[in-house]
Amino acid sequence: MDLKVLLTTFGMIFLAELGDKTQLATFCFAAESKSRLAVFLGSAGALVLTSLLAVVFGSAVSRLIPANYIKIGAGGLFVLLGLWMLLFPGGK
C-alpha cells in the first residue's frame, strides 16, 4: 500500500467534506435522533459505499479514458453544475 497516496486521499477528502451538505445532513440527523450511533453508522456506511463505487467506476473508466481527460471532464462538470445552480436557483 502506498502510504503517500493514502494520506493524500484522506487529507483531500477530509477537507472537501468539511461543511458540505453531507456533513450538515448528518449534523441535523444527529440533532434530531436519540440514537447517535445509528446516525454515525448510517452516515459512515453511506460514505464508504459511495467511495467504493467511485473507486470501482474510476478504475474501470481509467482503462478506457486517460486520467487527464477524466480530470478535465470532472472540472467541466463542476463548472456546468455551478452555473446551473446560479442561473436556475430553484425555490419559489
C-alpha positions as CSV (number, residue, x, y, z in Angstrom):
1,M,0.0,0.0,0.0
2,D,1.3,3.5,-0.9
3,L,1.2,5.5,2.3
4,K,1.6,8.8,0.5
5,V,-1.5,8.1,-1.7
6,L,-3.5,7.0,1.4
7,L,-2.6,10.2,3.4
8,T,-3.1,12.5,0.4
9,T,-6.5,10.9,-0.3
10,F,-7.5,11.1,3.3
11,G,-6.5,14.7,3.6
12,M,-8.2,15.9,0.5
13,I,-11.4,14.0,1.1
14,F,-11.5,15.2,4.7
15,L,-11.1,18.8,3.8
16,A,-13.6,18.5,0.9
17,E,-16.2,17.0,3.2
18,L,-15.9,19.6,6.0
19,G,-19.0,21.7,6.0
20,D,-20.6,20.1,2.9
21,K,-24.2,19.1,2.6
22,T,-23.5,15.5,3.7
23,Q,-21.9,16.7,6.9
24,L,-24.7,19.2,7.5
25,A,-27.3,16.5,6.9
26,T,-25.6,14.2,9.3
27,F,-25.4,17.0,11.9
28,C,-29.2,17.5,11.5
29,F,-29.9,13.8,11.9
30,A,-27.8,13.6,15.0
31,A,-29.5,16.6,16.5
32,E,-33.0,15.0,15.9
33,S,-32.1,11.5,16.9
34,K,-31.6,9.9,20.3
35,S,-29.6,7.1,18.6
36,R,-26.4,8.9,17.6
37,L,-24.6,5.6,17.0
38,A,-27.2,4.7,14.3
39,V,-26.7,8.1,12.7
40,F,-22.9,7.6,12.7
41,L,-23.1,4.1,11.3
42,G,-25.6,5.1,8.6
43,S,-23.6,8.1,7.6
44,A,-20.2,6.2,7.7
45,G,-21.7,3.3,5.8
46,A,-23.1,5.6,3.1
47,L,-19.7,7.4,2.7
48,V,-17.8,4.1,2.5
49,L,-20.2,2.7,-0.1
50,T,-20.1,5.9,-2.3
51,S,-16.3,5.8,-2.0
52,L,-16.2,2.2,-3.1
53,L,-18.4,2.9,-6.1
54,A,-16.1,5.9,-7.0
55,V,-13.0,3.7,-6.8
56,V,-14.6,0.8,-8.8
57,F,-16.0,3.1,-11.6
58,G,-13.0,5.3,-11.6
59,S,-10.7,2.3,-12.1
60,A,-12.9,1.0,-14.9
61,V,-13.2,4.3,-16.7
62,S,-9.5,4.9,-16.4
63,R,-8.9,1.8,-18.5
64,L,-10.8,3.5,-21.4
65,I,-10.1,7.2,-20.9
66,P,-6.8,8.8,-19.9
67,A,-6.7,10.3,-16.4
68,N,-6.1,13.8,-17.7
69,Y,-9.3,13.7,-19.7
70,I,-11.2,12.5,-16.7
71,K,-9.9,15.4,-14.6
72,I,-10.8,17.9,-17.4
73,G,-14.3,16.3,-17.7
74,A,-14.9,16.4,-13.9
75,G,-13.7,20.0,-13.7
76,G,-16.0,20.9,-16.6
77,L,-18.9,19.2,-14.9
78,F,-18.4,21.1,-11.7
79,V,-18.3,24.4,-13.7
80,L,-21.5,23.4,-15.5
81,L,-23.3,22.4,-12.3
82,G,-22.2,25.6,-10.6
83,L,-23.5,27.7,-13.5
84,W,-26.8,25.7,-13.5
85,M,-27.2,26.5,-9.8
86,L,-26.5,30.2,-10.3
87,L,-28.8,30.5,-13.3
88,F,-31.6,28.3,-12.1
89,P,-31.6,28.5,-8.2
90,G,-35.0,26.8,-7.8
91,G,-37.2,27.7,-5.0
92,K,-40.4,29.6,-5.3
